[in-house]
Amino acid sequence: MSEAASAEVEDQLWIVRHGETEWSKSGRHTSTTDLPLTDAGEEAARALAGPLAAVDFVQVLTSPRLRARRTAELAGFSTVEIDADLAEWEYGDYEGLTTVQIRQSVPDWSVWTHESPGGETAEQVAERLDRIVARARAVDGKTLVFAHGHSLRALAVRWLGLDVSEGQRFALDTSTISMLGVDRGTQVVRRWNVEP
């Protein structure tokens, strides 16, 4: 690739979903409940260190939740900035429940298309993740964020200028790396859900 072409394609926002917890393993919705990583989650978080160490990040941000902060630490980032805008979607009354359990009373429920009583709306999630997009766009260089499944999927679609509901199309596993960037002026997905 020529120097001119490489300047047009860059990975600007790197996102990492936290390592496995007991609730992520069992599919329970986890927002404000502050769970530790499982042993497998800690091991997978350590595996992130190699690929991420090779990249020069100008800013590293993390959700305030323990599972995200611990993943950042195990991945080799002991100095990070906590940003509450990266917290997981607040599920309200559905905290700790699985989708199957929620659908017993609300058939076809999805966080992407339905309300979560006592929790955040899609508009509220979009508003705070738009601030993360703005932070990443404002710096000259790469930003790395550590956060959660739904909030990172929402972040990706906001990067693309899409409605939060489109996040349902982006499956995201624990302890994976994804890269969002710019290609000829258009914000794009460069890589998604990559295991280290």
Sequence and secondary structure as in RCSB ss.txt:
>XXXX:A:sequence
MSEAASAEVEDQLWIVRHGETEWSKSGRHTSTTDLPLTDAGEEAARALAGPLAAVDFVQVLTSPRLRARRTAELA
GFSTVEIDADLAEWEYGDYEGLTTVQIRQSVPDWSVWTHESPGGETAEQVAERLDRIVARARAVDGKTLVFAHGH
SLRALAVRWLGLDVSEGQRFALDTSTISMLGVDRGTQVVRRWNVEP
>XXXX:A:secstr
  HHHHHHEEEEEEEEE    HHHHHT   SSS     HHHHHHHHHTHHHHHTS EEEEEE SSHHHHHHHHHT
T  S EE GGGS    GGGTT  HHHHHTTSTT  TTTS  TTS  HHHHHHHHHHHHHHHHHSSSEEEEEE HH
HHHHHHHHHTT  GGGGGG    TT EEEEEEETTEEEEEEEEE  
